[in-house]
Amino acid sequence: GFTISVHDGRKHVPIFITENMVGHKLGEFAPTRLFRKHSGVKAKKGVELT
């Protein structure tokens, strides 16, 4: 395979191209948004979650 740098809007991300990636657009392999996990369930005082 080859290593290609793909721009994601902020920086260039190195992508290693494998055989099963052929036919796809390169931008599909460079995530553009940062996911920071959903907020969790807040525990009430004195109640323990199991």
PQR file of N, CA, C, O and H, with PARSE charges and radii, in Angstrom:
ATOM      1  N   GLY A   1       0.803  -1.186   0.000 -0.4000 1.5000
ATOM      2  CA  GLY A   1       0.000   0.000   0.000 -0.0000 2.0000
ATOM      3  C   GLY A   1       0.847   1.251   0.000  0.5500 1.7000
ATOM      4  O   GLY A   1       2.074   1.201   0.088 -0.5500 1.4000
ATOM      5  N   PHE A   2       0.167   2.363  -0.100 -0.4000 1.5000
ATOM      6  CA  PHE A   2       0.808   3.666  -0.107 -0.0000 2.0000
ATOM      7  C   PHE A   2       0.329   4.470   1.089  0.5500 1.7000
ATOM      8  O   PHE A   2      -0.754   4.221   1.619 -0.5500 1.4000
ATOM      9  H   PHE A   2      -0.829   2.403  -0.172  0.4000 1.0000
ATOM     10  N   THR A   3       1.135   5.433   1.513 -0.4000 1.5000
ATOM     11  CA  THR A   3       0.720   6.365   2.547 -0.0000 2.0000
ATOM     12  C   THR A   3       0.513   7.718   1.898  0.5500 1.7000
ATOM     13  O   THR A   3       1.422   8.254   1.264 -0.5500 1.4000
ATOM     14  H   THR A   3       2.014   5.635   1.082  0.4000 1.0000
ATOM     15  N   ILE A   4      -0.684   8.273   2.052 -0.4000 1.5000
ATOM     16  CA  ILE A   4      -1.056   9.551   1.448 -0.0000 2.0000
ATOM     17  C   ILE A   4      -1.519  10.474   2.560  0.5500 1.7000
ATOM     18  O   ILE A   4      -2.199  10.037   3.488 -0.5500 1.4000
ATOM     19  H   ILE A   4      -1.422   7.837   2.566  0.4000 1.0000
ATOM     20  N   SER A   5      -1.156  11.750   2.473 -0.4000 1.5000
ATOM     21  CA  SER A   5      -1.646  12.737   3.437 -0.0000 2.0000
ATOM     22  C   SER A   5      -2.929  13.352   2.907  0.5500 1.7000
ATOM     23  O   SER A   5      -2.971  13.842   1.778 -0.5500 1.4000
ATOM     24  H   SER A   5      -0.604  12.105   1.719  0.4000 1.0000
ATOM     25  N   VAL A   6      -3.977  13.327   3.726 -0.4000 1.5000
ATOM     26  CA  VAL A   6      -5.280  13.878   3.355 -0.0000 2.0000
ATOM     27  C   VAL A   6      -5.586  15.020   4.307  0.5500 1.7000
ATOM     28  O   VAL A   6      -5.464  14.864   5.522 -0.5500 1.4000
ATOM     29  H   VAL A   6      -3.943  12.930   4.643  0.4000 1.0000
ATOM     30  N   HIS A   7      -5.985  16.172   3.768 -0.4000 1.5000
ATOM     31  CA  HIS A   7      -6.290  17.344   4.590 -0.0000 2.0000
ATOM     32  C   HIS A   7      -7.705  17.216   5.130  0.5500 1.7000
ATOM     33  O   HIS A   7      -8.641  16.973   4.368 -0.5500 1.4000
ATOM     34  H   HIS A   7      -6.084  16.299   2.781  0.4000 1.0000
ATOM     35  N   ASP A   8      -7.872  17.378   6.456 -0.4000 1.5000
ATOM     36  CA  ASP A   8      -9.188  17.233   7.077 -0.0000 2.0000
ATOM     37  C   ASP A   8      -9.817  18.570   7.441  0.5500 1.7000
ATOM     38  O   ASP A   8     -10.838  18.601   8.127 -0.5500 1.4000
ATOM     39  H   ASP A   8      -7.112  17.575   7.075  0.4000 1.0000
ATOM     40  N   GLY A   9      -9.231  19.664   6.999 -0.4000 1.5000
ATOM     41  CA  GLY A   9      -9.755  20.987   7.309 -0.0000 2.0000
ATOM     42  C   GLY A   9      -8.880  21.728   8.291  0.5500 1.7000
ATOM     43  O   GLY A   9      -8.928  22.957   8.352 -0.5500 1.4000
ATOM     44  H   GLY A   9      -8.401  19.639   6.442  0.4000 1.0000
ATOM     45  N   ARG A  10      -8.082  21.014   9.063 -0.4000 1.5000
ATOM     46  CA  ARG A  10      -7.174  21.631  10.027 -0.0000 2.0000
ATOM     47  C   ARG A  10      -5.732  21.247   9.757  0.5500 1.7000
ATOM     48  O   ARG A  10      -4.840  22.093   9.814 -0.5500 1.4000
ATOM     49  H   ARG A  10      -8.043  20.016   9.014  0.4000 1.0000
ATOM     50  N   LYS A  11      -5.501  19.988   9.467 -0.4000 1.5000
ATOM     51  CA  LYS A  11      -4.141  19.480   9.285 -0.0000 2.0000
ATOM     52  C   LYS A  11      -4.168  18.345   8.269  0.5500 1.7000
ATOM     53  O   LYS A  11      -5.236  17.900   7.848 -0.5500 1.4000
ATOM     54  H   LYS A  11      -6.226  19.301   9.421  0.4000 1.0000
ATOM     55  N   HIS A  12      -2.989  17.885   7.882 -0.4000 1.5000
ATOM     56  CA  HIS A  12      -2.882  16.747   6.980 -0.0000 2.0000
ATOM     57  C   HIS A  12      -2.766  15.474   7.814  0.5500 1.7000
ATOM     58  O   HIS A  12      -1.931  15.384   8.714 -0.5500 1.4000
ATOM     59  H   HIS A  12      -2.121  18.247   8.224  0.4000 1.0000
ATOM     60  N   VAL A  13      -3.607  14.501   7.506 -0.4000 1.5000
ATOM     61  CA  VAL A  13      -3.642  13.240   8.243 -0.0000 2.0000
ATOM     62  C   VAL A  13      -3.053  12.156   7.346  0.5500 1.7000
ATOM     63  O   VAL A  13      -3.543  11.960   6.234 -0.5500 1.4000
ATOM     64  H   VAL A  13      -4.285  14.575   6.775  0.4000 1.0000
ATOM     65  N   PRO A  14      -2.004  11.436   7.798 -0.5600 1.5000
ATOM     66  CA  PRO A  14      -1.458  10.354   6.970  0.2800 2.0000
ATOM     67  C   PRO A  14      -2.410   9.157   6.947  0.5500 1.7000
ATOM     68  O   PRO A  14      -2.835   8.672   7.995 -0.5500 1.4000
ATOM     69  N   ILE A  15      -2.738   8.691   5.751 -0.4000 1.5000
ATOM     70  CA  ILE A  15      -3.649   7.566   5.558 -0.0000 2.0000
ATOM     71  C   ILE A  15      -2.899   6.476   4.806  0.5500 1.7000
ATOM     72  O   ILE A  15      -2.352   6.730   3.733 -0.5500 1.4000
ATOM     73  H   ILE A  15      -2.392   9.085   4.899  0.4000 1.0000
ATOM     74  N   PHE A  16      -2.868   5.267   5.356 -0.4000 1.5000
ATOM     75  CA  PHE A  16      -2.247   4.128   4.682 -0.0000 2.0000
ATOM     76  C   PHE A  16      -3.309   3.457   3.826  0.5500 1.7000
ATOM     77  O   PHE A  16      -4.312   2.969   4.346 -0.5500 1.4000
ATOM     78  H   PHE A  16      -3.312   5.061   6.228  0.4000 1.0000
ATOM     79  N   ILE A  17      -3.095   3.431   2.519 -0.4000 1.5000
ATOM     80  CA  ILE A  17      -4.077   2.895   1.577 -0.0000 2.0000
ATOM     81  C   ILE A  17      -3.898   1.385   1.462  0.5500 1.7000
ATOM     82  O   ILE A  17      -2.811   0.898   1.154 -0.5500 1.4000
ATOM     83  H   ILE A  17      -2.281   3.827   2.096  0.4000 1.0000
ATOM     84  N   THR A  18      -4.985   0.650   1.715 -0.4000 1.5000
ATOM     85  CA  THR A  18      -4.973  -0.800   1.542 -0.0000 2.0000
ATOM     86  C   THR A  18      -5.864  -1.161   0.356  0.5500 1.7000
ATOM     87  O   THR A  18      -6.549  -0.304  -0.202 -0.5500 1.4000
ATOM     88  H   THR A  18      -5.869   1.046   1.965  0.4000 1.0000
ATOM     89  N   GLU A  19      -5.846  -2.417  -0.014 -0.4000 1.5000
ATOM     90  CA  GLU A  19      -6.559  -2.861  -1.212 -0.0000 2.0000
ATOM     91  C   GLU A  19      -8.075  -2.678  -1.103  0.5500 1.7000
ATOM     92  O   GLU A  19      -8.730  -2.390  -2.105 -0.5500 1.4000
ATOM     93  H   GLU A  19      -5.289  -3.113   0.440  0.4000 1.0000
ATOM     94  N   ASN A  20      -8.644  -2.841   0.100 -0.4000 1.5000
ATOM     95  CA  ASN A  20     -10.098  -2.716   0.232 -0.0000 2.0000
ATOM     96  C   ASN A  20     -10.561  -1.264   0.258  0.5500 1.7000
ATOM     97  O   ASN A  20     -11.767  -1.017   0.268 -0.5500 1.4000
ATOM     98  H   ASN A  20      -8.112  -3.075   0.914  0.4000 1.0000
ATOM     99  N   MET A  21      -9.638  -0.287   0.269 -0.4000 1.5000
ATOM    100  CA  MET A  21     -10.007   1.129   0.227 -0.0000 2.0000
ATOM    101  C   MET A  21     -10.135   1.650  -1.202  0.5500 1.7000
ATOM    102  O   MET A  21     -10.637   2.754  -1.415 -0.5500 1.4000
ATOM    103  H   MET A  21      -8.659  -0.488   0.260  0.4000 1.0000
ATOM    104  N   VAL A  22      -9.687   0.871  -2.177 -0.4000 1.5000
ATOM    105  CA  VAL A  22      -9.714   1.311  -3.570 -0.0000 2.0000
ATOM    106  C   VAL A  22     -11.157   1.502  -4.011  0.5500 1.7000
ATOM    107  O   VAL A  22     -11.998   0.632  -3.784 -0.5500 1.4000
ATOM    108  H   VAL A  22      -9.279  -0.025  -2.005  0.4000 1.0000
ATOM    109  N   GLY A  23     -11.445   2.632  -4.639 -0.4000 1.5000
ATOM    110  CA  GLY A  23     -12.793   2.943  -5.091 -0.0000 2.0000
ATOM    111  C   GLY A  23     -13.528   3.891  -4.168  0.5500 1.7000
ATOM    112  O   GLY A  23     -14.581   4.410  -4.538 -0.5500 1.4000
ATOM    113  H   GLY A  23     -10.762   3.338  -4.823  0.4000 1.0000
ATOM    114  N   HIS A  24     -13.002   4.133  -2.976 -0.4000 1.5000
ATOM    115  CA  HIS A  24     -13.602   5.082  -2.041 -0.0000 2.0000
ATOM    116  C   HIS A  24     -12.926   6.439  -2.184  0.5500 1.7000
ATOM    117  O   HIS A  24     -11.824   6.537  -2.723 -0.5500 1.4000
ATOM    118  H   HIS A  24     -12.147   3.711  -2.676  0.4000 1.0000
ATOM    119  N   LYS A  25     -13.583   7.474  -1.705 -0.4000 1.5000
ATOM    120  CA  LYS A  25     -12.973   8.800  -1.691 -0.0000 2.0000
ATOM    121  C   LYS A  25     -12.040   8.898  -0.495  0.5500 1.7000
ATOM    122  O   LYS A  25     -12.341   8.360   0.571 -0.5500 1.4000
ATOM    123  H   LYS A  25     -14.479   7.394  -1.267  0.4000 1.0000
ATOM    124  N   LEU A  26     -10.914   9.580  -0.658 -0.4000 1.5000
ATOM    125  CA  LEU A  26      -9.905   9.643   0.402 -0.0000 2.0000
ATOM    126  C   LEU A  26     -10.417  10.346   1.648  0.5500 1.7000
ATOM    127  O   LEU A  26      -9.973  10.026   2.750 -0.5500 1.4000
ATOM    128  H   LEU A  26     -10.670  10.018  -1.523  0.4000 1.0000
ATOM    129  N   GLY A  27     -11.333  11.291   1.511 -0.4000 1.5000
ATOM    130  CA  GLY A  27     -11.860  12.021   2.652 -0.0000 2.0000
ATOM    131  C   GLY A  27     -12.657  11.157   3.611  0.5500 1.7000
ATOM    132  O   GLY A  27     -12.868  11.548   4.759 -0.5500 1.4000
ATOM    133  H   GLY A  27     -11.694  11.551   0.616  0.4000 1.0000
ATOM    134  N   GLU A  28     -13.103   9.992   3.167 -0.4000 1.5000
ATOM    135  CA  GLU A  28     -13.859   9.093   4.042 -0.0000 2.0000
ATOM    136  C   GLU A  28     -12.994   8.543   5.168  0.5500 1.7000
ATOM    137  O   GLU A  28     -13.520   8.108   6.192 -0.5500 1.4000
ATOM    138  H   GLU A  28     -12.932   9.674   2.234  0.4000 1.0000
ATOM    139  N   PHE A  29     -11.686   8.555   4.995 -0.4000 1.5000
ATOM    140  CA  PHE A  29     -10.778   7.958   5.967 -0.0000 2.0000
ATOM    141  C   PHE A  29     -10.094   8.997   6.842  0.5500 1.7000
ATOM    142  O   PHE A  29      -9.261   8.640   7.675 -0.5500 1.4000
ATOM    143  H   PHE A  29     -11.259   8.909   4.162  0.4000 1.0000
ATOM    144  N   ALA A  30     -10.424  10.274   6.674 -0.4000 1.5000
ATOM    145  CA  ALA A  30      -9.850  11.342   7.491 -0.0000 2.0000
ATOM    146  C   ALA A  30     -10.979  11.999   8.271  0.5500 1.7000
ATOM    147  O   ALA A  30     -11.678  12.849   7.720 -0.5500 1.4000
ATOM    148  H   ALA A  30     -11.100  10.563   5.998  0.4000 1.0000
ATOM    149  N   PRO A  31     -11.184  11.635   9.542 -0.5600 1.5000
ATOM    150  CA  PRO A  31     -12.278  12.228  10.322  0.2800 2.0000
ATOM    151  C   PRO A  31     -12.095  13.733  10.485  0.5500 1.7000
ATOM    152  O   PRO A  31     -10.991  14.206  10.754 -0.5500 1.4000
ATOM    153  N   THR A  32     -13.186  14.479  10.321 -0.4000 1.5000
ATOM    154  CA  THR A  32     -13.108  15.941  10.376 -0.0000 2.0000
ATOM    155  C   THR A  32     -13.634  16.504  11.682  0.5500 1.7000
ATOM    156  O   THR A  32     -13.343  17.653  12.012 -0.5500 1.4000
ATOM    157  H   THR A  32     -14.083  14.095  10.102  0.4000 1.0000
ATOM    158  N   ARG A  33     -14.393  15.734  12.426 -0.4000 1.5000
ATOM    159  CA  ARG A  33     -14.980  16.234  13.671 -0.0000 2.0000
ATOM    160  C   ARG A  33     -14.458  15.429  14.852  0.5500 1.7000
ATOM    161  O   ARG A  33     -14.254  14.219  14.756 -0.5500 1.4000
ATOM    162  H   ARG A  33     -14.630  14.800  12.157  0.4000 1.0000
ATOM    163  N   LEU A  34     -14.245  16.121  15.971 -0.4000 1.5000
ATOM    164  CA  LEU A  34     -13.746  15.475  17.181 -0.0000 2.0000
ATOM    165  C   LEU A  34     -14.929  15.115  18.071  0.5500 1.7000
ATOM    166  O   LEU A  34     -15.684  15.994  18.486 -0.5500 1.4000
ATOM    167  H   LEU A  34     -14.411  17.104  16.050  0.4000 1.0000
ATOM    168  N   PHE A  35     -15.093  13.830  18.366 -0.4000 1.5000
ATOM    169  CA  PHE A  35     -16.187  13.377  19.223 -0.0000 2.0000
ATOM    170  C   PHE A  35     -15.676  13.297  20.645  0.5500 1.7000
ATOM    171  O   PHE A  35     -14.693  12.607  20.911 -0.5500 1.4000
ATOM    172  H   PHE A  35     -14.479  13.116  18.029  0.4000 1.0000
ATOM    173  N   ARG A  36     -16.324  13.988  21.557 -0.4000 1.5000
ATOM    174  CA  ARG A  36     -15.898  14.019  22.950 -0.0000 2.0000
ATOM    175  C   ARG A  36     -16.895  13.342  23.847  0.5500 1.7000
ATOM    176  O   ARG A  36     -17.292  14.038  24.781 -0.5500 1.4000
ATOM    177  H   ARG A  36     -17.123  14.549  21.340  0.4000 1.0000
ATOM    178  N   LYS A  37     -17.338  12.235  23.761 -0.4000 1.5000
ATOM    179  CA  LYS A  37     -18.283  11.441  24.541 -0.0000 2.0000
ATOM    180  C   LYS A  37     -19.479  12.216  25.090  0.5500 1.7000
ATOM    181  O   LYS A  37     -19.384  13.395  25.430 -0.5500 1.4000
ATOM    182  H   LYS A  37     -17.015  11.669  23.002  0.4000 1.0000
ATOM    183  N   HIS A  38     -20.584  11.523  25.163 -0.4000 1.5000
ATOM    184  CA  HIS A  38     -21.819  12.085  25.686 -0.0000 2.0000
ATOM    185  C   HIS A  38     -21.704  12.275  27.191  0.5500 1.7000
ATOM    186  O   HIS A  38     -20.931  11.589  27.860 -0.5500 1.4000
ATOM    187  H   HIS A  38     -20.661  10.565  24.887  0.4000 1.0000
ATOM    188  N   SER A  39     -22.480  13.210  27.708 -0.4000 1.5000
ATOM    189  CA  SER A  39     -22.449  13.412  29.155 -0.0000 2.0000
ATOM    190  C   SER A  39     -23.084  12.198  29.831  0.5500 1.7000
ATOM    191  O   SER A  39     -24.058  11.639  29.326 -0.5500 1.4000
ATOM    192  H   SER A  39     -23.108  13.767  27.164  0.4000 1.0000
ATOM    193  N   GLY A  40     -22.539  11.800  30.955 -0.4000 1.5000
ATOM    194  CA  GLY A  40     -23.013  10.610  31.656 -0.0000 2.0000
ATOM    195  C   GLY A  40     -24.182  10.923  32.566  0.5500 1.7000
ATOM    196  O   GLY A  40     -24.589  12.078  32.698 -0.5500 1.4000
ATOM    197  H   GLY A  40     -21.748  12.255  31.365  0.4000 1.0000
ATOM    198  N   VAL A  41     -24.718   9.892  33.189 -0.4000 1.5000
ATOM    199  CA  VAL A  41     -25.817  10.046  34.135 -0.0000 2.0000
ATOM    200  C   VAL A  41     -25.222  10.536  35.447  0.5500 1.7000
ATOM    201  O   VAL A  41     -24.305   9.916  35.985 -0.5500 1.4000
ATOM    202  H   VAL A  41     -24.388   8.954  33.082  0.4000 1.0000
ATOM    203  N   LYS A  42     -25.734  11.634  35.958 -0.4000 1.5000
ATOM    204  CA  LYS A  42     -25.223  12.173  37.214 -0.0000 2.0000
ATOM    205  C   LYS A  42     -25.875  11.433  38.377  0.5500 1.7000
ATOM    206  O   LYS A  42     -27.096  11.283  38.426 -0.5500 1.4000
ATOM    207  H   LYS A  42     -26.479  12.138  35.520  0.4000 1.0000
ATOM    208  N   ALA A  43     -25.051  10.975  39.303 -0.4000 1.5000
ATOM    209  CA  ALA A  43     -25.552  10.227  40.459 -0.0000 2.0000
ATOM    210  C   ALA A  43     -26.074  11.196  41.514  0.5500 1.7000
ATOM    211  O   ALA A  43     -25.496  12.260  41.735 -0.5500 1.4000
ATOM    212  H   ALA A  43     -24.059  11.097  39.263  0.4000 1.0000
ATOM    213  N   LYS A  44     -27.171  10.815  42.159 -0.4000 1.5000
ATOM    214  CA  LYS A  44     -27.717  11.626  43.244 -0.0000 2.0000
ATOM    215  C   LYS A  44     -26.873  11.413  44.485  0.5500 1.7000
ATOM    216  O   LYS A  44     -26.177  10.404  44.598 -0.5500 1.4000
ATOM    217  H   LYS A  44     -27.640   9.950  41.979  0.4000 1.0000
ATOM    218  N   LYS A  45     -26.930  12.360  45.423 -0.4000 1.5000
ATOM    219  CA  LYS A  45     -26.163  12.215  46.667 -0.0000 2.0000
ATOM    220  C   LYS A  45     -26.683  11.026  47.460  0.5500 1.7000
ATOM    221  O   LYS A  45     -27.889  10.870  47.653 -0.5500 1.4000
ATOM    222  H   LYS A  45     -27.496  13.179  45.331  0.4000 1.0000
ATOM    223  N   GLY A  46     -25.748  10.185  47.918 -0.4000 1.5000
ATOM    224  CA  GLY A  46     -26.116   9.057  48.765 -0.0000 2.0000
ATOM    225  C   GLY A  46     -26.588   7.836  47.996  0.5500 1.7000
ATOM    226  O   GLY A  46     -26.792   6.784  48.602 -0.5500 1.4000
ATOM    227  H   GLY A  46     -24.769  10.312  47.761  0.4000 1.0000
ATOM    228  N   VAL A  47     -26.770   7.934  46.696 -0.4000 1.5000
ATOM    229  CA  VAL A  47     -27.220   6.792  45.908 -0.0000 2.0000
ATOM    230  C   VAL A  47     -26.028   6.270  45.120  0.5500 1.7000
ATOM    231  O   VAL A  47     -25.335   7.026  44.438 -0.5500 1.4000
ATOM    232  H   VAL A  47     -26.605   8.788  46.204  0.4000 1.0000
ATOM    233  N   GLU A  48     -25.801   4.968  45.226 -0.4000 1.5000
ATOM    234  CA  GLU A  48     -24.667   4.369  44.540 -0.0000 2.0000
ATOM    235  C   GLU A  48     -25.165   3.629  43.308  0.5500 1.7000
ATOM    236  O   GLU A  48     -26.116   2.851  43.391 -0.5500 1.4000
ATOM    237  H   GLU A  48     -26.364   4.354  45.780  0.4000 1.0000
ATOM    238  N   LEU A  49     -24.530   3.866  42.172 -0.4000 1.5000
ATOM    239  CA  LEU A  49     -24.898   3.157  40.949 -0.0000 2.0000
ATOM    240  C   LEU A  49     -24.169   1.827  40.903  0.5500 1.7000
ATOM    241  O   LEU A  49     -22.975   1.758  41.195 -0.5500 1.4000
ATOM    242  H   LEU A  49     -23.757   4.497  42.105  0.4000 1.0000
ATOM    243  N   THR A  50     -24.889   0.759  40.532 -0.4000 1.5000
ATOM    244  CA  THR A  50     -24.244  -0.556  40.455 -0.0000 2.0000
ATOM    245  C   THR A  50     -24.236  -1.054  39.048  0.5500 1.7000
ATOM    246  O   THR A  50     -23.735  -2.147  38.783 -0.5500 1.4000
ATOM    247  H   THR A  50     -25.859   0.815  40.295  0.4000 1.0000
TER
END
